[in-house]
Amino acid sequence: MLASRTVTTTGSGAVSVPRDAAVLSVAAVHRAPTLSEALAGAESARAALVEVARAHVETGAIATRSLDTWPQRGDDGRPAGFEARHSLAIRCSGLEVAAALLQALADGVGDRLSVDGVSLAATPGADHLASAREAAYDDARVRAEHLARLAGSELGSVVSVAEGSPSGSGPSARLALAAKSDVRFEGGTEDVSTSVTVTWELG
């Protein structure tokens, strides 16, 4: 009995999704003569930062990333106190929310605010993923039909289908920003892609 003849191909598909979400990377920073004072000042700045942020996003969207301290030295190399830095990430559901929040933080926290950057990202929905999946399947089928023709055959029934993990292939924008400025973000788009591996019988 002859073994059944099959062809297996992997197709890829992608759709462009607007980058409509943002993560603000900010920090509450304070310098003081003693470590205790530096920590107390950073905590005061953190509390002010979080109070402003809660007026724009849900509490669960605000998260501490790290709390760091280190000694400071003057131009002459002598000890000049300490700096404490409480870093946070704030997730914003929209670019307008992120822009408004950043301006409010600059106004409300002032020079104790450090803006490390803003990362923009897409939030693909089920429709986006379905479109990418359909494009990947079509791509796999075109490849398989070509291989079948090269083998002097044609495609038969599908034997198996497997999907890879969806991923975002576009880079997120990371923007260095001045603390005191009118802020606007240009979101652009990001490709959300997936792959599909399909095995067909050859007729």
C-alpha positions in Angstrom: 0.0 0.0 0.0 1.4 3.4 -1.1 1.8 6.0 1.6 -0.5 9.0 1.2 1.1 12.0 -0.5 0.8 15.4 1.3 2.3 18.9 1.1 2.8 21.1 4.2 3.2 24.9 4.0 3.4 27.8 6.4 1.8 31.0 5.5 2.0 34.4 7.2 -0.5 37.2 7.4 -0.5 40.7 8.9 -2.8 43.6 9.4 -2.0 47.2 10.4 -3.5 48.3 13.7 -3.4 51.9 15.0 -1.2 52.4 18.0 -3.8 53.7 20.4 -2.4 53.0 23.8 0.6 54.3 25.7 2.8 53.5 28.8 4.4 56.5 30.5 7.7 55.8 32.2 8.1 58.4 34.9 9.9 58.8 38.2 9.5 60.9 41.4 13.0 62.2 42.1 14.4 64.0 45.2 17.9 65.1 46.3 18.7 65.9 49.9 21.7 66.1 52.3 20.8 62.7 54.0 19.5 59.4 52.7 16.4 59.6 55.0 15.5 63.1 53.6 16.0 61.9 50.0 13.7 59.0 50.5 11.1 61.1 52.3 11.2 63.7 49.5 10.8 61.0 46.8 7.9 59.5 48.7 6.2 62.9 48.8 6.8 63.4 45.1 5.5 59.8 44.4 2.3 60.6 46.3 1.7 63.8 44.3 2.4 61.9 41.1 0.0 59.1 41.9 -2.7 61.6 43.0 -2.5 63.4 39.6 -2.4 60.1 37.7 -5.5 58.7 39.4 -7.5 61.6 38.0 -6.7 60.3 34.5 -6.4 56.5 34.8 -7.6 53.6 37.0 -5.5 52.8 40.0 -4.6 49.4 38.6 -2.9 51.2 35.7 -0.2 52.6 37.9 2.7 50.4 39.0 6.0 50.9 40.7 9.0 49.7 38.6 11.8 50.4 41.1 13.0 52.5 44.0 16.7 53.5 43.8 19.0 55.6 45.8 22.6 56.6 45.4 25.1 59.1 46.8 25.8 62.4 45.1 29.2 64.1 44.7 30.0 67.7 44.0 32.3 69.0 41.3 35.2 68.6 43.8 34.4 65.0 44.3 33.2 65.4 47.8 30.0 63.8 49.1 27.0 66.1 48.3 24.0 64.2 49.7 21.8 61.6 48.2 19.3 61.1 45.4 16.2 58.9 45.6 14.3 57.9 42.5 10.9 56.1 42.6 10.2 54.9 39.0 6.6 54.1 37.9 4.8 52.9 34.8 1.4 54.3 33.9 -0.7 52.6 31.3 -3.1 54.9 29.3 -5.9 53.6 27.2 -5.6 56.4 24.7 -3.0 58.8 23.3 -5.0 61.8 24.3 -5.2 60.5 27.8 -1.5 60.0 27.9 -0.8 63.5 26.6 -3.1 65.1 29.1 -1.7 63.1 31.9 1.9 63.9 31.0 1.1 67.6 31.0 -0.8 67.4 34.3 2.1 65.6 35.9 4.5 68.3 34.7 2.2 71.0 36.1 1.4 69.1 39.4 4.8 67.5 40.3 7.1 70.0 38.7 10.9 69.6 38.9 10.5 66.5 41.0 9.2 64.7 38.0 11.5 62.8 35.6 10.1 61.6 32.3 12.0 58.6 31.1 10.0 58.0 28.0 6.7 57.0 26.4 6.1 53.6 24.7 3.2 53.4 22.2 1.5 50.2 21.3 -1.5 48.8 19.4 -4.4 47.0 21.1 -5.5 44.5 18.4 -9.0 43.2 18.7 -10.5 39.9 17.7 -11.3 41.2 14.2 -7.7 42.2 13.6 -6.5 38.8 14.6 -9.1 37.0 12.5 -8.0 39.1 9.4 -4.4 38.2 10.0 -5.3 34.5 10.4 -7.3 34.5 7.2 -4.4 36.2 5.3 -2.0 33.6 6.7 -4.2 30.7 5.6 -4.6 32.2 2.1 -0.8 32.6 1.9 -0.3 28.9 2.9 -2.7 27.8 0.3 -1.1 29.7 -2.5 2.3 28.2 -1.6 0.8 24.8 -1.4 -0.9 25.1 -4.8 2.4 26.1 -6.3 4.2 23.2 -4.9 1.4 20.8 -6.0 1.7 22.1 -9.5 5.5 21.6 -9.4 4.8 18.0 -8.4 2.3 17.4 -11.1 -0.6 17.2 -8.7 -3.4 19.3 -7.2 -4.5 20.0 -3.6 -6.9 17.6 -2.0 -8.5 17.7 1.5 -6.9 19.5 4.4 -5.2 17.1 6.8 -4.2 19.4 9.6 -4.0 23.1 10.5 -1.9 24.7 13.2 -1.5 28.4 14.1 1.5 30.2 15.4 1.4 32.8 18.1 0.2 36.3 17.0 2.8 39.0 17.4 3.3 42.7 16.9 6.0 43.2 14.3 6.1 47.0 14.3 8.5 48.7 16.8 7.0 50.7 19.6 7.8 54.4 19.6 9.9 55.5 22.5 9.9 59.3 22.9 12.2 61.4 25.1 10.1 64.4 26.3 10.7 67.7 28.0 8.8 67.9 31.3 7.3 71.3 30.5 5.7 71.3 27.1 2.5 71.0 25.3 2.4 67.3 24.4 1.0 65.6 21.3 1.6 62.0 20.2 1.6 60.6 16.6 0.5 57.0 17.0 1.1 55.6 13.6 0.3 51.9 13.1 1.8 48.6 14.0 1.6 45.3 12.1 0.0 42.4 14.0 1.0 39.2 12.4 0.4 35.4 12.7 1.3 32.3 10.9 -0.6 29.2 9.9 0.8 25.8 9.0 -1.5 23.6 6.8 -1.1 20.1 5.5 -3.0 19.0 2.4 -3.4 15.7 0.7 -2.2 15.7 -2.9 -4.6 14.5 -5.5 
